[in-house]
Amino acid sequence: METLTVSLNKKKGGYGFNIKGGRDKPFREGDSSIYITRLRPGATAEKDGRLAPGDKILEINGNDVSDVTHSEALDLVRKTKGGKLTLLVQKRAIKFTEGEDGDDGLGVMSIQLHREKKGRGLGFNIRGGRDSPYVPEDPSIYVTRINSEGAAASDGRLSVGDKLLEINNVNVEDTTIDRAIDLIQSKKRLLLLVEKKALQRVVKTVREGAVDSVRGVENVIELYKDPEYGLGFNIRGGSDANYMRGHPGIFVTSIKPGGSADRDSRLKIGDRLLEINGVDVRSVPQDAAVQLVQRSVDKVTLLVEKDAEQLFKNSEFYSLSDFDEIDMSGEAGCFFRDQKRRIDFVLAYEEFDNEPASKETLRYRRRYMKNLQKSQLEFEEEQSPTKKGHLHFIKVHVPWEVMLFYAEELNFKGPLKARTEEKINWSERILKKFHLPNIFKDDVPDQPPNYFTATFQASKLQRFVGSDNPETYFKDTERTRVANEILETAVYGSRNKGEIGISRLVEEGVFTAAYPLHVGPAELPSDWNKAPDGPEERRLSQRQILKEYWARWGKWLKYQPLDHVREYFGEKIGIYFGWLGQYTAWLIPPSFVGLLVFLYGYLTIDSSQNTALEICNSANWTFVMCPLCEEELGCKAWDLKSSCSRARTSYLFDNPATVGYALFVAFWAVFFLEYWKRKEITLAYQWDVLGFEEEEERPRPTFAALAPAVERNPVTGLLEPHFPEEKRFPRIVSGIAIVICMVSLVVLFMVGVIVYKLLVIHPLYENPNFQEYASTIVSVTGSIMNLIIIMILSKVYEKLAYVLNHWEMHRTQTEYEDNLTFKVFVFQFMNFFASIFYIAFFKGKLVGYPGNYTKIFGLRTEQCSPGGCLMELAQQLSVIMIGKQVIGNVQEVLVPEIKKFMKKRKMGVTGNEVKPRWELDYDLLENEGLFGEYLEMVIQFGFVTIFVAAFPLAPFFALANNIFEIRIDSDKMVCDLRRPVAHRAQDIGIWFSMLSAIAKMAVISNAFLIAFTSQFLPKLLYRASISPDGSLHGYTNYSLAWAPPNSTSVPCRYIEFNNPDGSPSKFYWHLVTLKLGFVILFEHFVFSVSWLIDMLVPDIPAGLDQAIKREAYQAKQIMSDNHGLMGGLPSSDDYMLELET
């Protein structure tokens, strides 16, 4: 046969050929020769034209290779000096065709798919094409992912790695990816002609024997075991669980500080183990490699390939690993490629093809990742193409040893023994008493187990339930808390400049996102309803349970599954939804009574109780009213009858029933808060967060990293980061000054709206067409202006408050949030209620009288309409409260959808694309926490209570809003937002103090509202002291005073109890005395009864206090060093506790 000498000069891309064979891996039985098996398209060997698959290599650079191993032949090529390779080959030694060594699954198949009706799509991804080849120089299009819920998975014939030959009878073996996608989306029915498993065969061919694959330097390292730390390194990978997809190697993934490997310093993260104590581990399972290391008594000898992980990532073969044999969009996507290590956090960043990252960004990212490696975290990286570049995902895993350390450091609670208490809702108790079915109860599957606990101690690990299984002992919420703690305390720049933590890196754009993963998809499997009943029935994930039994509109009448919410999102979010549910349920009584009060007003609107009828039934110009502005400006006297409709309507909100209703709501607020305290402490007991703030809560990660000193904690005795008070005090004072300035800005805008009303109302009164509706037009437009100003100022101030609060350096998360809450609440309260307080207590009170009017900027101050200011107050309340709720709900529903659409458009995402879990969660919106949700509800509580005497429908509108709010918030949490870090909390924090302050303010506000703004007391005094028959007949005439002589051009009247000369009448002083007496009597009565309720209703439900003490005793016994010497503990069955929730 012909022999030929071929010389190749190495160029960019390498020599470009693959080899097979060798003494250790014979290509054919009994033949140890080396054969060329592939030429890479466009590379040096193919362009040279003299080599071909099937050629037999006789010599490499003058070295005989007739009896060498495969790796020795590769080394001879790789060690070529000067880049000039000389081969002696025997041409066409064998007839070679790719794939002849026995690949399974080959063949051509026709597949027809139908799009699913429920919008799940076809459910597969494709990559490749002439314009963006997936395999270098290969225009073929391959299937790279299949979603387990799509049409492709349901059909079962299409597989990852299949090559598309035809789409709807159109050949696509040499077309662009966009053309292929257009063909797929053009018809509802899709007909595919595919070559089965073609990609796996191509990838195997490309990789095997590639002479250009770069290898690291090989070193022999001897390590001696340390009695305390051992060898001090961790390994991952192997043929059974690839550390890097498609690579069977064993890699070093972490090095323990202080261990033997760390002190030796030669072994590094990313090195590959080739041999352990002389045993080849290039293609062995991970467990086999671990056993070889563990068998070493005193010393281990390692043959390692240096920096092998990074070299493989830089090679052309790494990108060919980006296809999934299993569906990574489900729960499998929550694990590393080995399907053993859970992904505890994901860091993401984008790289743009036309905009390389700055040197500073690269330096920060590199240093941050290096510091994270020192914390022994383990990483796995993925990347995904986008419209403008690539999206990188760094998956983070916290190893068992690190979890043990931080579980003790962060004062985790460990489970000791199952509880046996029975939880009964208060409504369930009532229904059970009357033998009625409970329509509110729902059978939610997989009820989370409930244990009493003790503070975690790694030295007593065996005493905690489940500690024998490291893979499941820590809940995923606990794992994310540890990961977040490490990520937030790692330094990336200068510590003195506060350059620490993943949150700041995201703010500065070094990373685009950092988040824990949701557990699989939220939607139920398409065949869920067809699943069999019984023990073999498939289980839903935690996320699917929450979607099905909580975040659905059909579940609005059911109890919330709070234990499941807490298990998935953490105690902080669980307590919020517990509070929101209880508040919404408690709104039912005041809503019902408020509707009755409003109905009473509607039914009696034409009765003698409504004095406005005297205005409506009077003859024209019976009551000539004084001009509303100066006569010099053109204002004239007007007929009181023109205000008939407004005065008549005001009776709906200002009738005798509103007094009793105000008293009812005052007591309702007290009872609600009292019973919430009982519910709150019950939840804290059940969820093991009692005493969390005093005993467990650690300094915030940002505080810990930035604090300049340490100080011993007087409670725990541990040294903790400390920020001196003398440094914090000036910052807090500055913050208070800024808050005062912003509140002043609110008042300034309110004055601006008042001036607007004064300027607009005069020309409206001059126009006969608008005269009757002038007050209404000015009032409504002023309210709308005020609402717009409120919404804008709210957004601006919230951002400012976050900056101020961060600057003030608060120690714990609770302190941080409480101070932020106080800042924002004070401002928002003034923002929302300033105009309302003005109308309720100041408008029309200091107007003066004809000839002696009070003026501001030369304009007369506003006065109340004939129906009184209560009508305008009700209008203002309805516009701001209902308007805010409608705008808020529209924002919560539409804004996430718009943001998701814009994000998909920016990333170039199509509806049918199948993504792994980390990419799907990246596409979700960032979770901004509960602050805005709490603020919205507490402001609403103010509307419901503070001015309820003026707007008895407020509780009803609040109830209607909250029914939607719970479902909107729950659906948003489960489906639209990234999963938050599961923070712990024992209560709703400073929000309770805010609610309590509002409840007290409501008592005083409603007392003054009834006394000084409504017509209740003037009418009461008139009937008692003026009316001859005890009726209200003549009240309107009596309430109008005559203008002093010569003060107006024509005799006219104005609303006030004054003498003809303008001085207060005797009735006026009697009325003032009555008003003050009513206020004192009302608030003293309510506060006295509230104090009595607080004393009589215990904060801790009956039996719970005993249960808390008993469990504390049992935990102490179990955790004591003498455990087991004093006999067994009483069975929990001996103490059956019934908890009211």
N, C-alpha and C positions, 0 to 999 in steps of 0.2 A: 504493500500500500504506500501511497505517496506521503513523504515527510516534508515538513516545511518549517523554516525558522521565521518567526514573526517578532518584530520589535515594535513596542507600543510606547509612545511618550504620554505620560499621565497629564491630563488636562483637567479643567474644572469639571466635576462630576465623576472623576475616577476613570478606571480602565473600562468598566461597564460590562463585565461578564461574570457568570456564576459557574461554580464547579461542584461536582459530586464525586463520591468514591473515596478510596483510601483503604488502608489495611484494616482500620477499625469500623468503617462504614461502607462496605463494598457496594458498588452500584448494581452489580450482578453477582450472584453466588459464585465464589471462587475467583473473583476478579478484583484485585486491589488497585487497579489503575485509576487515574484521575481523568475525568471527562468534563468537557465544557457542556453545560446544559442550557444556557440562556445568554443572549446578548441583549443588553438594555438598549431600547430604541434611542437613537440620537447620541449615544455615548461613543467613546474613542474606538472600541473594538468593532462596533457595527460600521462606523464610518471608514475604518481601515479596510474592511471587506474581505479579509483573508481567513478569519476564524468563523466557525459555524457550530451550532449545537451538534453533538456527536463526535467532535474532534477529540482525540486522546492526547493528553499532555505527557510528553516523555521527559522533558527537562524544563526547569524554571531557573533562569539566570545561571545555566550551566550545572545545576544540581539535579541529579537523577531522582525522579519521583515515582518510580515504578513500584516502590514498596515503602511508602510513607503513610502516616495517618492523615486524615482529612484536615485536621487543624495544623499539622506541620506544613502541608501544602499551602494553606492560607497564609501562614506566617512567612513563608518564602516570598509570596507575592507582596505582602504588606511591608516587608523589610527591604524592598527594592530601593537601592540608593540612586539619588538623582532623578527619580521619577521615570527611568527608562527600563522597561520590562522586556526581557527576551525569553521567548518560549520556543521550544522544539515540540512540534505537534505532528501527530499522525492523522491525516485528513480522513474524515468519514469512516472512523474506526467502527462505529456502530450506527444503525439507523435509529435516530432519536426523535421522539415526538413528545411534546409537553404533556404531563399527566399520565405517562405510561407506568409510573410506579404505584398505581393503585389508589387513586382518589375515589371516595364514595360519593354518591349523590349526583353524579353527572347525568346529563340527558336533557332533552328539550321537552317542555310541557306547555300546553295552552291552558290559561286560567281566565275565568270570567268572574268579575266582581261587581256587586251592586252597592251603591252608596246607601248608608244607613239613614233611616228617617229621623233619628233623634239627634242628628248633627254631630255624630262621632267621627264622620268622615271615613275615608278608605283605610286610614290607619297604617300607612307605611311611608318611610322616607327614601328618597333616592339621592345619589351623589354621582358626580362624574360628568361626562359630556365632552364634546370637542373643545369647548371654550374653557373648561375648568376640570381637567382630567383628575379622577380620583387616584388612579394608578398612573405614575409618570409615563407620558407618551401613549396612553391607552384611552381612546375616546369613548369607551364603553360606559354604560350607565348601570349602576348596581343598586340593589336594595340594601340599605344599611341599618334600618330600624323597623320594627313592627310593633305597633301598639296592641296590647292584649285585648283592648276593648273595641277595636276597629273592625271593618268588614274583612280585611285581609286575615286577621286572626280567627275570625268566625269561620271563614272558608277553610283555613288550615293548610292550603297547598303552597302559598307563597312563603319563602323563607329568606332570612337575612343571608346575603351573599349571592342571591340569584341575579343573573345578568339579564336585562331587558333587551330582547331582540326586536320585538314589534309591539307597538301600542295602537290598538284599534286598526290593525292591519297595515300600519305605517312603519317601515323599517327605521329603527333608531340606533343602529350600531355605529353610526358616525354623524351624530347630530348634537345640538347644544342642549344644555340642561333646561333652559327656558322653553325651548320647543317641546321637549319631553313633558314638562309640567303642563303646558297648554293642551297637549294631546290628552293627558290624563284628566284634566278638568273640563274638557269639551263636552263630554257625554255622561249621562247618569250611569250607564252600563259601561264597564271597562273590560276590554278584551286584551290580555297580555300573552305574548309568546316569550318564554323565559328559558335561559340555560341554567339549570339547577346547580347551586353551590359553586358557581364559577369564580366568585371573588376569593373564597377560601383557597381554591386551587392556585389562582394567580398570586395571592399573597405568599403562599408557601413557596411557589416557584421563585418569586422575586427575592425572598429572604435567604433561602437555602444556598449556601456556598457563595454568597456575594463577596467577591474579593475586595470590594471597596468599603465594606463595613469597618468602621474605626474601632479599635480596641484600646483600652487603657493599659498603662504600665502594670505588669504583674509583680507583686511583692510578696515575700514570705514574712509573716508577722507572728511572733510568739507572745502570748499573753499568759500571765500568771493570775490565778483566781485570788481575789481579795476576800478575806474571811467575812467582812461586813457587806461589801458591795458586789461581790462576785466578779464576773468578767466585765459587767457594766455596759453591755450593748444589746440591742434588740434586732431581730432579723425578720423579714417578711418575704413572701414569694414562693417559688417552687412550681413544679409541673402541674400540681393539682389546684393551685390558687395563685395565678399570675399576679405579681405585685404591679407590673406594667403589662397591660394587655398584650398578649402575643409574645411575651418574653418569659421563659421558664426559670430565669435566674433567681438566686437568693440574694437579697440586698440588705445592707445595713440601714435601718430606718431611724434609729435614735441611739445616742450615747449618753449614759448617765453621768452627770458631773461627779467627780471624785472617784469614779470607778477605775478599774485597771486599764480599760481601753482609753479613757480620758487622760489618765496620767501618762500612758505610753505615747499618745498623740498621733500615731501613724494611721490608725484605723479611722475613717471618716464616714459620715452619713453619705450614702450614694455609692459606696464601694460594693462590688459584687464578690461573693464568696465562690471560689472555684473548687477549692479542696478544704476539707476539715480533717486534720490529723491524717493526711495522706489519702483520704477517701474523696473521689470525684463527686461533687454535688451540683454539677452544671444542669442536670435535668432530673432532680429527685424531688419528691414531695416535701413540703415545708416541715412536717412533723419529723421526717427522717433526718433533716439537717439539725433540727432542734435537739433531737436525741443524741446526735453525734457530739454536739457541744456540751450537753449535760453529762455525758459519760466521762468527760475529761475530769481527772481527779484534781491535779494541781495546775496543769498547764494545757493550753490548746495551741496548736500550730495551724495557721490559716494561710492559704494561698489566695490572694485577693486581686481583683482587677480594679485599679484605682479609677474613681469617677465614672464608673460604668453607666450609672443611671443617666447622667447628663449627656454622655456620649450617645446613648441610644435615643434620647429625646431629640438630639440634634440631627440624627440620621434621617434618610428618606423613608426608612421603614416604620418610624414611629407614627407618621400620619396614616399609614395603612392599618393601624390598630383601631381606628375610630369607627367601628361598627359593633353593634351589640347582638350577641347571640340570644340574649334574653331581654324582655321588655323592662327597660330601666325607668319608664315613666311611673311605674307602680312602686310597691314597697321595696322591691329589689334595688331601686335607685337610691335608697337611703343607706346603702352600704358601699364599701370599697369594692374593687373588682373581685376580690377574693370571696365576697359575699359573707364575710365573717366580721369584719370591723365596721362598726356603724359610723356614718358620717355625722359628726356632732356639730359642725359649722361649715359654712361655705364662704370663701372669699372670692370676689369676682373683679376682674378689671378688663378693659377693652384696649386693643391695639389697632390703630388705624393705619392702613397701607400708605396713605399720603401724608399722614401727620405723626411722625415718630414721637414717642414720649420724651419729655425733657430729661436732661441729665439728673436734675434734682429728684424728679419722680422716680426714676430708675434706682437712684441711690437710696431713697427712702424705702422703697419696696424691698430692695435687696437686703438692707440692714434689718428691716422689720422681720423678714422671713428668717434671717440668720438668728435673731434673738428668740424667735418662736421655737426654732430647732433646739435651742439650749433648754427650753422647757420640756423637752422630750415629746412634743406633739408629733404626730405622724401625718404625712401629707400624701396626696395623690392629685395629679393635675390632669385636667381635661381642657380641650379647646373646641370651639364651634365657630364656623365661618359666619360672618355677618355681611351686610350690604357693603360696608366700608372697610372691613378688616377681619379681625378675629376677636372672639370673646373667650377669655381664659377663666377657668374655674379651679380654685385650689380647695380641695376637699380636706377637711381637718378631722382627725380622730384623736381622742384622748385615751391613751393606754390605761390599763387597769391600775398600774402602780401610781400613775399621776392622779387618777381618780381617788385612790385611797388617801393620798396626801391632802388633796384639796377638800375632800369630804370632811376631814378633820379640821382643816384650816378654816373652812367656811361654816363650821358648826352644823353640818347636815344632821338630820334626824334619821335614825335607823330603826326599822320595824322590829318589835320584840314579840308581840302576840296579837292575834286577831281579836277585834272587838265584836261583841254580840248584841249591841244595842239595836233597838228597832226605831227607825225614823218615821215619825208620823207628822204630816203637815196639819196645820191648825184647821184648815178647811176640811181635810180628810177626817179629822176628829169629829167635827160637827156633823158631817154627812153620815159618819158611822153611827153616831149617837141616835140619829133619826132613821137609821136603816135605809138610807138612800144610796143609790149607785154613785160612784165617784167618776164623773165624766172628765175630771181634770188629770187623772192618773194615766200614765202611759208605761207600757212594759218595755223599758229600754234594755237591750241586751248588754252583756259583759259589764255588769256593775263593778267598778273598781274596788279591790279589797281595801279594808279599813283596819289599820293596826294602831295600837298605842306604841309609843316610841321612846327612845332615849337618844341623847346626843351621841353622834357616831365617834367611835374610838377604834382605830385600825388594830390596836393591840388586842381588842376583844371582838374581832370580826366574827368569830364562830358563834357568838351569842345572838347575832342578828339573823332574822328569818331571810332565807334565800341567799345567804353569803357563800354557799357552796357552788354557786354558778356565777362566775364573774361576768359572763356575757349578758345576763339579765338582771343582776342585783340592782344596779343603778338604773333608774328610769331615764328615758331620753330627755325629760325636762331637767333632771339633775345634771346630766352630761352636758347639756347646752349651757347651763349656768356656770359650770367649771370652765368650759371652753371660752365663754364670754369673759370670765374673770381674767384668764390668761391673755386673751386678745386685747383687753382693755388696759392692761398694765405693761404690755411690752413696749419698749422704747424704739423709736425709729429715727430720732434726731437728737436734739439737745433737750435733756430733761428740764433744765432751767427755763427753757422757752415753752415748756408744756407740750413738747412734740412726742406724745405718747398715745397709744390706744388706737384701735381700729376705727372708732367713731370719728376721730379727727382726720384720720387718713381718708375716710370716705368723704368728709366735708371738703378736703383739699383735692379730691379727685385722683389720689394715688390708687385707690380701689373705688369701684363704682357701687359696690354693695357688699354687705356682710350679714348673713342670716342663717338660722337653723332651718332644717327642712321640714316640710309637712310630711305626714306619713301617708304616702300614696295619693291617689286622686280622691276628690270629694264625691264624685258621682258614683252611684251604685253600678255594679257590673250589669251589662245589658241583659243578661239572662238571670238576674237575681230573683225575680218573681217566679221563675221556673225551677229554682233550686229545690231539692228535696227537703222535706221536714225531717227532724230527728237529729241524732248526735253527729251524723256525717255532714250536716248542713254547713256550708261555707261561712266563715266568720267575717264580719265587716271590720275594717280598720277603725281606729279611734276617730279619724277624720270623717269617715263615711257614716259612722253612728251619729256624730254631731250634725252632719248635713241632713240625715234622714229624720232624726228625732228632735232636732232643735232649730236648725236654720231653714225650716220650711214654713210657708205661710199657713199650711194646713194644721200646724201644731200650735197656733196662737192661743188655744184654749188650754193647752196641757202645761203641767208643771215643767219647769226647765230642768234638764238633767245636770244639775250643778256639779255633782261629783265627777261627771265625765268632762265638764268644762274645766274644772280644776285640774284633772289628771292630764289634760292635753295642753292647756294654756297657762296653768299655774294658779296659785292662790289669789294673786292680785286681780286677775281678770275674773276669776270665779266669784270673788267677793263683790266686784262691781255688778255683775249680772244678778247676783243674789239680792243686792240692794235695789237694783232697778226693777226686778220682779216684784219685790215686796212693796216698793213705792207705787208701782202701777196697780197692784191689787188693792192697796189701801186708798187709791183714788176713786174707787167705785162708790163708797158711801157719799163723799162730798159731791161727786158728779151727779148722783141721783137726787140728792137734796137740792143742789143748785138748779137742776132742771125743774124741780117742783117750785122753787122760788121764782124762777123766770116764768113758769107756767101760771103761777098765782098772779104775777104782774100782768101777764097777757089777758087772763080771764077777767081781771078787775080793772082793766085800763079805762073802761067807760063808767066805772062806779064813782060814787061821791068821794072816794079816797083820792082820786086824781084831780087835783085843783087846776090842772091845765085845761079842763073842760070849761072853766069859767072864762078862759081866754078865747077858746074856740067858739063858745056859744054867745059871746058878747057881740054887740053891734059894732060895725066898723068905727074906728077912732073913738071907741069907748075909753081906751087907755092910750093916751098920747104919750109916747116915750121920748125922753130927751135925746138929742143927737149923739151918735156914737163917737164923733170927733168934733173938733172945733168948727163952729158955724162959719168962721172965716175961710175954712178949707172947702166949704161947699156942703157940709153935712147938714141934714135937716131932721126935724122931728119925724118919728116913724110910728106906725100903728103896731101895738103889741100883738094884735091878732095875726099879723104876718108870720109870727113865730109859733103858730098853733101846733103844727105837725111835730116840730122839734121838742116843744114843751110837753106834748102828749106822749111822745116816744120815751122821754126821759123817765117816765113812771115805771117802765120795765126794769130799770136798774135802781130806782130810788123809791122803794115802797116799804111798808112796815115789816115785811118778811125778811128784808136784808139784814136787819138788826139781829134777829135770832140766828140767821145763817152765819153772820160774822162770828157770833159766840160759838156756834157749832164747829166752825172751821178752826178756831183758836184751840179748842179742846182736842179736835182731831189731830192737829199737828203735834200736840204734846204726846198723845197716845201713840202716834206713829213713831216718833223718835224713841219713845220708851221701849216699845216692842221691837224696834230695830236693834236696839242695844242687846236685847235678849237673843235675837236671831243671829246677830254678829258674833257674840261670844260662843253660841252653839256651833256655828260654822268654824270658828277658830279652834274649838276643841276637836271637832271631827277631822279637821285638816291639819292638826298638829302645829298650829302657829301661835298658840297662847304663849305670851311672854317673848315672842320673836324679837320685838324691837329692843327689849332690855337685855336679853340673853344672847341672841344669835346674830343680830344684824352687825355686819362688818362695815368698815369704812368703804365709801364708794371707790371703785377702781381709779377713777380720775383724781379723786382727793388723795388717795394713797400714793399715787405717782408724783403729784405736784407738791404735797406737803413738805415744808422745809425741815421739819423736826419730828422726833418721836416722843411719846409720853405714855406712861403706864395707865391702862384703863382701870379706873377704881372698882369696877364691877368684876371684870374677868381677871384682872391682875396681869394682863398681857401688854407688851409694848405695842403701841399702835401709832400710825402717822398722826401728827398734830400740827394744826395751823394756829399760831398765836392770836388771841383775841384782840390785842392792840393793833394787829394788822387787818383783822377782819372788820373792826368797828368802823373805820373811815369808809370802807366799801359799802357797808350796810347803810350808813348815813347818806352816802351819795345815791344809793339806790332809792331810799325813801324820798329824797329830794326830786329825783326824776319822776317817781310815781306821782308826787304832788303836782309837778308841772303838767303831767299828762291828764290828771284829774281836772286841773285848771283849764286845760284845752277843751275838755268835755263841756265844762260850764260855759266857756267862751262860745262854742258852737251852739249850745242851747240858747244863749242870749241872742245869737245870730238868727235862730229860727223864730224867736219871739219878735225881733225887729222885723223880720220878713212878714209875720202875721199882721203887725201893726201897719206896715206900709201897704199891704195888699187889701186889707179889709175895707179901707176907706173908699177906694174907687169902685169896689164891688157893691157897696151900699148905695153909691150914687147912681148905679145902673139899675133901672127898674126891673130888668129881666133877671138880675142876679140877687136882688136885695133880699128875697125870702131865704135864699140858700147861701148867703155870704158866709155866715158863721160856720156852716157845715163844710163849704169848700175850703176855707182857710184852715179849719181844724184838720181835715183829712190830708190836704196837701202838706201841711206842716208835719203831720205824723209820718208821712211817707219820706219826706226830706230827712226827718230825724232818724228813721230806720236805716236809710242809706248811709248817713254819717256814722251811725252806730256800727254797722257791719264793716265799714272801711277802717275805723279806728280800732276795732277789735283785732283785725288781722295785723295791723301795724304794731300795736302794743304787745301782742303775744310774742312776736319775734324779739322785741326789745327786752321783754321780761326774761326770756330764756338767756339772753346774753348777760344781763345783770345778775341773774341767779347763779350762773356758772362762775362769774367773776368773784362772787361772795364766798366761794369755797366752803360749802356745807359738808359736814363730815359723812353722814349716812344718806342713803337714798331717801329714807323717810323725811329727814330734815330738809334735804334738797327739794323734794316735792311739796312739803308743807309750806316752805317759804315761797316757792314759785306759785303755789295755789293762792296764798295770801295776797301776793302782789297783783296777780291777774284778777282775782275775784274783786278786790277793792276797786280796781279800775273798771272792770266790766259791770259791776253793780252800779257804779256812778254812771257809766255809759248808758246802760239800759234804763235806769230808773230816775235819772236827774229830771228829765222832762215830765215824767209822770208825777214825781213829787211836787214839781212846780205847779202843775195843773191842780193836784189834789189839795195843796195846802197854802199856796201863795197867790194863784191867779184869782183876781176879783176881790182880794181881801183888803187891799190898800188903794182902792180906786179913787176915793174922795167923793165929792158931790158937785153938782153944777155950780160953777163959780169958784170952786176950790178943788179942782182935780189934781191928782198926783201925776207928774210928768217925768219921762225919761227921754233924754235927747230931744226935748221939745214935743214929744208925742205922749198922749195919754196912755197910761198902763192899761193892759187888757182887762176886760170885765167879763163875767160869766154871762152866758145866754139866759133867756127867761126860764129855761128848764133847769138852770143851775149848772155848775161845773162838773157834776157827776156824770152827766151825759157825755161831755167831751172827754172826761177821764176814761169812761168805758170805751169810747172810740179809740183813744190813744192806746189803751191796753190791748184791745182786739187787734189793731193794726200791727203793733210791735210784737205781741206774743204769737198770734197766728201767722203773721208774715215771716217772723224768724223761723218758726217751725216748718212752714212750707218751703222756704228757701233752704233751710238746713237739710230737710229730707230729700229735696231735689238734688242738692249738692252731693249728698251721700250716695244717691243712686246713680246719677248721671256722670258725675266727675270721675269716679273710678273707671267707668266704661270708656269715657273719652280718653283718659290717660292710658288705659290698656291698648286702645285702638292706635293712639299716637305712637306708643312704644313699639307695637308690632310693625307699624309702618316704617318707623325709623330703622328697626332691625331687619326689615325685609322678610317678615314671617308670613307664611301662607297658612290657611286654615287646616289643610290636611297634613301638615308636618307633625311628625312624632318626635317628641323631645324627651331626654332623660329628666329625672326628677329635679336635679339642680338647675337645669335650664328653665323648666316650667315654673319653678318658684322664683327665679330671677325675673321672669316676665310679670310676676305679680307686683302690686304696689307696696311701697314701704309702709310698715306699721308705725304710726306716729304716737301710739300709746293711748291712754284713757283720759288724759287731761281734758281734752276738748269735750269728750262724752260727759264726764262729771260736771264740767262747767255748764254745759247746756242744760242738764237736768236740775242743777242747783238754782240757776237763774229761773228756770221754769217753776221751781218750788216757790220762789219769791213771787212770781206772778199769781200763783195759786192761792197764796196766803196773805200777802201784804195788803192787797187792794181788793180782796174778795167781796167786800161790801159794795164795791162799785161795779164788779163784773162777776156775778155768780156763775157764769158759764165757763169760767177759767178752768176749774177742775175737769169739766167734761172734755174740753178741747185738749187738755193735757193728757187725759186718759186715752183719747183717740190717737193722739200723737205717739204715746208710749207703746201702744199695741204694735204700731208700725215700727217704732224705734227698736224694740227688742229684736224683731225679725230682720230689720235692715242691718243692725249692728252684728247680729250673729252670722248672717249670711256673708257679710263683709269680712268678718274674722275668719270664717272657714274657707271661703272661696276666693276672695279678691285680694286679701292682704298676705304678705309674707308672714310666716309664723314668728311671733315675738319670743324673746327670751323669757322663760317662765319665772318671773320674779315672785318672791314670797311677800305676804303682807298679812297682818292679823286684823286689820279693820280698814275702814274707808279713809282713815287719816284725818287731816284737818277739815275735810269736807263735812264731817259731823258737827264740828264747832260752827262752821258756816251755817248749816241747816238749823242748829239750835239758836244761833243769833237771829236768823231770819224769822224763826217761829216767835221769838220774843218781840222782835221789831213789828211783826204782824199784829200782835195784840195792841201795841201802842198806836200803830198806824190806823187800824180799823176803828179804834176808839175815837181818835181825832177826826177820822173820815166821817163817821156817823155824826159826831158832835158838830164839826165846823164846816163840812162840805155838803152833806146831805140835808134835805128839808125835813128830816124826821123830827128833830127836837123843836124847830120853830112851829111846825104844825101841831105837835103835842102840846106846847105851851099855849098856842092860840086856842085850841079846843078847851083847855083847862081854865084859862083866865080871861079870854076875850069873847069867844063864841057864846051866844045866849043859850043855844040848845046843844052845845057840845059837839057840833058838826064843824066841817071845814068851810061851810058856806061863807063867802065874803073874804076868804083868806087872801086871794090874789090882790084884791083892792087894798087890804090892810098891809100887805107886804110892799106896796109901792108908795114911796114918799114923794111929796110935791117939791119941785125945785124951788129954792129960795127966790123971793120976788126980785125981778129985774136981772136975774142971772141968765135968762134965756130970752129969745125973741118972742116965744109963745109959751104959755103955761104948759108944763110937761112934767112927767114923773120918771122916777128911777127906782131900781130895786134896792131897798135898804129900809131898816126900821129907824127912821130919823124924824125929828120934828121939822116943821116948815122952815126953820132957820138953818137947817143942816146939822144941828146937834143931835146926838144919840137920844132916843126916846127912853122912857122908863121901861118899856117892853124889851128894848135892846139890852139894858143892863140885867134885867131878869134872865134874859136868854143866855147872856154870857155866863152868869152864875150857874145856870142849869147845865150848860155845855161843860164847864170845868168840873162840876160835880159828877157829871156822867163819865167823863174821862177817868177821873180818879176811882170811881166806883167800879167801872168796867175793868180797868187793868188790875186793880187790887183783887177783885173777885177771881179773874182768870188766873193771875199769878198764884193766888192762894190755893186754888184747886189744883193747879199744875204742880205746885210744891207737894201737895198731899198725894197726888198720883205718883210722883217720883219717889216718895217715901214708902208708899204701900206696894208698889210693883217692884219686885227685886230685879236687879240687872241680870242675875244668873238664874236660869230656870231651876225649878225644884229638882233635886236629884243630881244636877250636873256638877255642883260644887263637890259633892261627895265622890262622884266618879273621877273628877280631876285629882283629888287627893289620893284616892285608892290607886289610880294608875301611876301616879308619881311614886308611891310607895313600892308598887310592884316593879317598876322600872329600876328603882334603886336596888332592890333585892337581886334582880337578875344581873345587873351590871356590877354588883359588889364582888370583891375578890373572894368572899366566903360563899359565893353562890353554890348551892348544892349541899352545904353542910347543915343547914337549918331545916331541911325538909322541903317538900314541894309547896308551891304557891296555891292559893285557892283557885279553883276553876272559874273562868270568866262566866260560866253558866250560872254560878251562884249569885251573880249580880246582873240580873236582866234590867237594863235601863231603857226606858222609853223616852226618846228625845222628840220634843216638839219643834218642827222646823217651819 
